[in-house]
């Protein structure tokens, strides 16, 4: 690795060599970009990066040119899985080659550690051209994701579905979290999203997923008033959830919507989402966003019925059998 003191060309530097002041201008620029492009307040996530950089505890790399940090990428470990947490390159230096330099270094580091079997990444700001330059291509699969946005003007006029009389919908509370994990694991069997995020494949993983979106700022600040659960009155079993967060003071985000496969087509998903949107609107939100895998056309059509429109596309990448690469 190059030292920070004598750089004239872009070079990779271990993030643990950086002071947080070295990263500050780049984090400020990234925060502005998230707000401008996605109406998303990135400051809580940026503060987590600062905290771990201060502790010299963040795994990853920075790209430095003329003693200035122009890009960074970090990753975390989750048992035998690696997660690419973020990638950002300054607008003046943004290109597929610079992004690939950072991502390739992170992937090589994860691979050479010898313990990682799988790597996942969902990078909102990455160029779609970057993937063609990445290593371990024979182990990589890619899935297009849609970032969709809807105005909340007039959301109160959306009609209720017949599911309002078929299921009991109540406010989200901590007591249903374990049942929600079981619901997620049951509902995502064979689903494309279980290829992107392996937490959907088990109850243990789903518990971790729920903890992440409720307790950490990666998907915004969890907003309980706009989060709901549905129960089948015949069995008393949890059959649906709609979870929401705030990604800015006046912007909501749907972090998860899930319905039992036995109720597919019943309108339960629509009804829970309608209530989440209404609650976000009544709490001062002007818009709401969500992400959905483009191949999940049934979900895309539901969101379009509720007024969501594509604002941004990005790719989810997965490297399987990574130790064998």
C-alpha positions as CSV (number, residue, x, y, z in Angstrom):
1,X,0.0,0.0,0.0
2,X,1.1,3.6,-0.7
3,X,1.6,6.1,2.1
4,X,-0.5,9.2,2.2
5,X,2.5,11.5,2.2
6,X,3.9,10.9,-1.3
7,X,1.1,10.3,-3.8
8,X,0.9,11.8,-7.2
9,X,-1.2,9.1,-8.9
10,X,-4.3,7.4,-7.6
11,X,-3.3,4.7,-5.2
12,X,-5.1,2.3,-2.8
13,X,-4.7,2.8,0.9
14,X,-6.1,0.6,3.7
15,X,-8.9,2.5,5.4
16,X,-7.3,1.7,8.7
17,X,-4.4,4.0,7.7
18,X,-6.7,7.0,7.3
19,X,-7.6,9.6,9.8
20,X,-11.3,10.4,9.7
21,X,-10.4,14.0,8.6
22,X,-9.0,12.4,5.4
23,X,-12.4,11.0,4.6
24,X,-14.5,14.0,5.7
25,X,-14.7,15.9,2.4
26,X,-15.7,12.8,0.6
27,X,-18.4,11.8,3.1
28,X,-19.8,15.3,2.9
29,X,-20.0,15.1,-0.9
30,X,-21.6,11.6,-0.7
31,X,-24.2,12.9,1.7
32,X,-25.0,15.7,-0.7
33,X,-25.4,13.2,-3.6
34,X,-27.7,10.9,-1.6
35,X,-29.9,13.9,-0.8
36,X,-29.9,15.3,-4.3
37,X,-30.4,12.1,-6.2
38,X,-32.5,10.0,-3.8
39,X,-34.0,12.4,-1.2
40,X,-32.2,10.4,1.4
41,X,-30.4,11.8,4.4
42,X,-27.2,9.9,4.5
43,X,-25.8,11.6,7.6
44,X,-26.5,8.7,10.1
45,X,-24.7,6.2,7.8
46,X,-21.8,8.7,7.3
47,X,-21.5,9.1,11.0
48,X,-21.1,5.3,11.5
49,X,-18.3,5.3,8.9
50,X,-16.6,8.2,10.8
51,X,-16.9,6.3,14.1
52,X,-15.2,3.2,12.8
53,X,-12.5,5.1,10.9
54,X,-11.7,6.9,14.1
55,X,-11.3,3.5,15.8
56,X,-9.2,2.2,12.8
57,X,-11.7,-0.7,12.8
58,X,-13.2,-0.4,9.3
59,X,-12.2,-3.0,6.8
60,X,-11.8,-1.6,3.3
61,X,-9.8,0.7,1.0
62,X,-9.6,4.3,0.0
63,X,-8.4,5.7,-3.3
64,X,-6.1,8.6,-2.8
65,X,-4.7,11.1,-5.4
66,X,-2.4,14.0,-4.6
67,X,-2.9,13.4,-0.9
68,X,-6.7,13.7,-1.3
69,X,-9.1,10.9,-0.7
70,X,-11.2,10.5,-3.8
71,X,-13.1,7.3,-3.1
72,X,-13.6,4.5,-0.6
73,X,-15.1,1.1,-0.2
74,X,-15.7,-0.9,3.0
75,X,-16.9,-4.3,3.8
76,X,-18.0,-6.3,6.9
77,X,-18.1,-9.9,7.8
78,X,-21.2,-11.9,8.7
79,X,-20.1,-15.4,9.7
80,X,-18.8,-16.8,6.4
81,X,-20.3,-14.1,4.3
82,X,-18.8,-10.8,3.2
83,X,-21.0,-7.7,2.7
84,X,-19.8,-4.8,0.7
85,X,-21.2,-2.0,2.8
86,X,-20.6,1.0,0.6
87,X,-18.7,2.3,-2.4
88,X,-18.3,6.0,-3.3
89,X,-16.0,7.8,-5.7
90,X,-15.9,11.6,-6.0
91,X,-17.8,13.0,-8.9
92,X,-14.6,14.5,-10.4
93,X,-12.9,11.1,-10.5
94,X,-15.9,8.8,-10.9
95,X,-15.5,6.1,-13.5
96,X,-15.9,2.4,-13.8
97,X,-12.1,1.9,-13.6
98,X,-11.8,3.7,-10.2
99,X,-14.8,2.0,-8.8
100,X,-13.5,-1.4,-9.9
101,X,-10.1,-0.7,-8.4
102,X,-11.7,-0.3,-5.0
103,X,-14.2,-3.1,-5.3
104,X,-11.6,-5.5,-6.6
105,X,-9.3,-4.7,-3.7
106,X,-12.2,-5.5,-1.2
107,X,-13.1,-8.7,-3.0
108,X,-9.4,-9.9,-3.1
109,X,-9.1,-9.1,0.6
110,X,-12.2,-11.1,1.4
111,X,-11.1,-14.0,-0.8
112,X,-7.6,-14.2,0.6
113,X,-8.8,-14.4,4.1
114,X,-10.0,-17.9,3.3
115,X,-13.1,-18.0,5.4
116,X,-15.7,-16.2,3.1
117,X,-18.0,-18.5,1.1
118,X,-20.3,-15.8,-0.3
119,X,-20.2,-12.0,-0.9
120,X,-23.2,-9.8,-1.4
121,X,-23.3,-6.1,-2.5
122,X,-26.1,-3.7,-3.3
123,X,-24.4,-0.4,-4.2
124,X,-26.8,2.4,-5.0
125,X,-24.2,4.8,-6.4
126,X,-22.0,2.4,-8.4
127,X,-21.8,2.6,-12.2
128,X,-23.5,-0.3,-14.1
129,X,-20.3,-0.6,-16.1
130,X,-18.2,-1.4,-13.1
131,X,-19.3,-5.1,-12.9
132,X,-17.5,-6.0,-16.2
133,X,-14.2,-5.1,-14.7
134,X,-14.5,-7.1,-11.5
135,X,-12.6,-10.3,-10.6
136,X,-14.1,-13.7,-9.9
137,X,-16.6,-13.2,-12.7
138,X,-17.3,-16.9,-13.0
139,X,-18.7,-16.9,-9.5
140,X,-20.7,-13.7,-9.8
141,X,-24.4,-13.2,-10.6
142,X,-26.2,-9.8,-11.0
143,X,-29.7,-8.7,-10.4
144,X,-31.2,-5.4,-11.5
145,X,-32.9,-3.5,-8.7
146,X,-35.4,-0.5,-8.9
147,X,-35.4,2.4,-6.6
148,X,-39.0,3.6,-6.9
149,X,-40.6,6.8,-5.5
150,X,-44.2,7.9,-5.0
151,X,-45.8,11.2,-4.0
152,X,-48.0,11.0,-0.9
153,X,-50.4,13.7,-2.2
154,X,-53.8,12.2,-2.4
155,X,-52.8,8.9,-0.8
156,X,-55.8,9.1,1.5
157,X,-58.0,8.6,-1.5
158,X,-56.6,5.1,-2.2
159,X,-59.5,2.5,-1.8
160,X,-59.2,-0.2,0.9
161,X,-58.9,-3.7,-0.4
162,X,-61.2,-6.7,0.5
163,X,-58.3,-7.9,2.7
164,X,-59.4,-5.3,5.2
165,X,-62.2,-7.7,6.2
166,X,-60.3,-11.0,5.7
167,X,-57.3,-10.3,8.0
168,X,-56.7,-8.5,11.2
169,X,-54.2,-5.6,10.7
170,X,-52.5,-4.1,13.7
171,X,-49.7,-1.9,14.7
172,X,-46.2,-3.4,14.6
173,X,-44.7,-4.2,18.0
174,X,-41.7,-6.1,19.2
175,X,-43.7,-9.1,20.3
176,X,-44.3,-10.2,16.7
177,X,-40.7,-10.0,15.6
178,X,-40.0,-13.7,16.0
179,X,-43.2,-14.6,14.1
180,X,-42.2,-12.1,11.4
181,X,-38.8,-13.9,11.0
182,X,-40.7,-17.2,10.5
183,X,-43.0,-15.5,7.9
184,X,-40.1,-14.1,5.9
185,X,-38.3,-17.5,5.8
186,X,-41.5,-19.2,4.7
187,X,-42.4,-16.6,2.1
188,X,-39.1,-16.2,0.3
189,X,-38.6,-19.9,-0.5
190,X,-37.6,-19.9,-4.2
191,X,-38.0,-16.2,-4.5
192,X,-35.5,-14.1,-6.5
193,X,-34.7,-12.0,-3.5
194,X,-33.4,-15.0,-1.6
195,X,-30.7,-15.2,-4.3
196,X,-29.7,-11.7,-3.5
197,X,-29.9,-11.8,0.3
198,X,-29.4,-15.2,1.9
199,X,-30.9,-13.9,5.2
200,X,-34.3,-14.6,3.7
201,X,-33.4,-18.3,3.6
202,X,-33.6,-19.1,7.3
203,X,-35.4,-18.0,10.4
204,X,-32.0,-17.2,12.0
205,X,-31.1,-15.0,9.0
206,X,-34.5,-13.3,8.9
207,X,-34.2,-12.4,12.6
208,X,-30.8,-10.8,11.8
209,X,-32.4,-9.0,8.8
210,X,-35.2,-7.6,11.0
211,X,-32.7,-6.5,13.7
212,X,-30.7,-4.7,11.1
213,X,-33.6,-2.7,9.6
214,X,-35.1,-1.9,13.0
215,X,-32.0,-1.0,15.0
216,X,-29.5,0.4,12.4
217,X,-29.6,3.3,10.0
218,X,-28.8,1.6,6.7
219,X,-32.4,1.7,5.6
220,X,-33.3,4.8,7.5
221,X,-34.6,5.3,11.0
222,X,-37.3,2.7,11.7
223,X,-40.7,4.3,12.0
224,X,-43.0,2.2,14.1
225,X,-46.2,4.3,13.6
226,X,-46.2,3.4,9.8
227,X,-45.4,-0.3,10.4
228,X,-48.0,-3.0,10.5
229,X,-48.6,-6.7,10.8
230,X,-51.5,-8.8,9.6
231,X,-52.9,-11.9,11.4
232,X,-55.1,-14.6,9.9
233,X,-58.1,-14.6,12.3
234,X,-58.9,-18.3,11.5
235,X,-55.5,-19.6,12.7
236,X,-54.1,-16.7,14.7
237,X,-50.9,-16.9,12.6
238,X,-49.0,-13.9,11.4
239,X,-49.6,-13.6,7.7
240,X,-48.1,-10.3,6.7
241,X,-45.9,-7.3,7.6
242,X,-45.2,-3.9,6.2
243,X,-42.3,-2.0,7.8
244,X,-41.4,1.6,7.2
245,X,-38.6,4.0,8.0
246,X,-37.8,7.7,7.7
247,X,-34.9,8.5,5.3
248,X,-35.3,12.2,5.7
249,X,-37.6,14.3,8.0
250,X,-40.3,14.4,5.2
251,X,-39.4,11.2,3.2
252,X,-40.5,7.7,4.1
253,X,-39.2,4.4,2.9
254,X,-40.8,0.9,2.9
255,X,-38.1,-1.4,4.2
256,X,-40.0,-4.7,4.0
257,X,-43.4,-5.9,2.8
258,X,-44.1,-9.6,3.0
259,X,-47.3,-11.7,2.8
260,X,-47.8,-15.4,3.5
261,X,-47.9,-17.3,0.1
262,X,-51.3,-18.8,1.1
263,X,-52.7,-15.2,0.9
264,X,-51.1,-14.3,-2.4
265,X,-53.6,-12.3,-4.5
266,X,-55.9,-11.5,-1.5
267,X,-55.0,-7.8,-1.4
268,X,-53.3,-8.2,2.0
269,X,-50.0,-6.7,0.7
270,X,-51.8,-3.8,-0.9
271,X,-53.9,-3.1,2.2
272,X,-50.9,-3.1,4.6
273,X,-48.9,-0.9,2.2
274,X,-51.8,1.5,1.8
275,X,-52.0,1.9,5.6
276,X,-48.2,2.5,5.8
277,X,-48.4,5.2,3.1
278,X,-51.4,6.9,4.9
279,X,-49.5,6.9,8.2
280,X,-46.4,8.3,6.6
281,X,-48.5,11.1,4.9
282,X,-50.3,11.9,8.2
283,X,-46.9,12.3,9.9
284,X,-45.7,14.9,7.4
285,X,-44.0,12.9,4.7
286,X,-44.3,14.2,1.2
287,X,-42.8,11.2,-0.7
288,X,-42.0,7.6,0.0
289,X,-39.5,5.2,-1.6
290,X,-38.8,1.5,-1.8
291,X,-36.5,-0.9,-3.6
292,X,-37.6,-3.9,-5.6
293,X,-35.9,-6.5,-7.8
294,X,-36.9,-5.7,-11.4
295,X,-37.6,-9.3,-12.2
296,X,-40.3,-9.4,-9.5
297,X,-42.9,-8.0,-11.9
298,X,-45.9,-8.8,-9.7
299,X,-44.5,-6.6,-6.9
300,X,-43.5,-3.9,-9.4
301,X,-47.0,-3.8,-10.8
302,X,-48.5,-3.5,-7.3
303,X,-46.2,-0.6,-6.5
304,X,-47.1,1.1,-9.8
305,X,-50.8,0.8,-8.9
306,X,-50.0,2.7,-5.8
307,X,-48.3,5.5,-7.7
308,X,-44.6,4.4,-7.5
309,X,-42.4,5.3,-10.4
310,X,-38.8,4.3,-11.2
311,X,-36.3,6.9,-10.1
312,X,-33.0,5.0,-10.1
313,X,-31.7,1.6,-11.1
314,X,-28.8,-0.2,-9.6
315,X,-27.3,-3.7,-9.5
316,X,-27.1,-6.3,-6.7
317,X,-24.1,-8.6,-7.1
318,X,-23.5,-11.9,-5.5
319,X,-20.4,-14.1,-5.5
320,X,-21.1,-17.7,-4.6
321,X,-18.6,-20.5,-3.7
322,X,-16.2,-17.7,-3.1
323,X,-13.5,-19.8,-1.4
324,X,-13.2,-21.9,-4.6
325,X,-12.7,-18.9,-6.8
